[in-house]
């Protein structure tokens, strides 16, 4: 007798991917996440490919993972996927320091963040 199956965290027409420990502040990452929210996945991938922001490549990798999860794990059609949600969370902050004038200490914070991308299959309206 085995354990009961865990319920799905997302709906039947959705798939999700998460990227953790991204070396950027959540505020900067949220600018990139806002750029792709609500778009079709092909347009979102194109926008991330040609974005000048450094962190866009990591977000693109996470979006590709969500698309692969939708196709392989949940059997969804890639051509009908949109970026339903993309939200950003804080992660750890490395504290570093630098000596300053008159014996003082300048604090340097190096924040990490994480992004969760949820894609949803929607039928095309003709």
Long-range contacts (C-beta under 8 A, 24 or more apart in sequence): 10-118, 11-120, 12-74, 13-76, 13-120, 13-121, 13-122, 14-70, 14-74, 14-84, 14-118, 14-119, 14-120, 14-121, 15-66, 15-67, 15-69, 15-70, 15-73, 15-74, 15-76, 15-118, 15-119, 16-66, 16-69, 16-116, 16-117, 16-118, 16-119, 17-62, 17-63, 17-65, 17-66, 17-69, 17-116, 17-117, 18-62, 18-114, 18-115, 18-116, 18-117, 19-58, 19-59, 19-61, 19-62, 19-65, 19-114, 19-115, 20-91, 20-114, 21-91, 21-92, 21-112, 21-114, 22-55, 22-58, 22-91, 22-112, 22-113, 22-114, 22-115, 23-110, 23-112, 24-54, 24-55, 24-111, 24-112, 24-113, 25-111, 25-113, 26-88, 26-89, 26-90, 26-111, 26-113, 28-53, 28-55, 29-55, 29-59, 29-88, 29-113, 29-115, 30-88, 32-56, 32-59, 33-59, 33-86, 33-87, 33-88, 33-115, 33-117, 34-86, 36-63, 36-83, 36-86, 36-117, 37-83, 37-85, 37-86, 38-82, 38-83, 38-84, 39-82, 39-83, 40-81, 40-82, 40-83, 41-67, 41-78, 41-81, 41-82, 41-83, 41-119, 44-83, 58-115, 59-115, 59-117, 62-115, 62-117, 63-117, 63-119, 66-117, 66-118, 66-119, 67-119, 70-119, 70-121, 76-119, 76-121, 77-121, 80-121, 80-122, 80-123, 80-124, 81-119, 81-120, 81-121, 81-122, 82-119, 82-120, 82-122, 83-117, 83-118, 83-119, 84-118, 84-119, 84-120, 85-116, 85-117, 85-118, 86-115, 86-116, 86-117, 86-118, 87-115, 87-116, 88-113, 88-114, 88-115, 88-116, 89-113, 89-114, 89-115, 89-116, 90-114
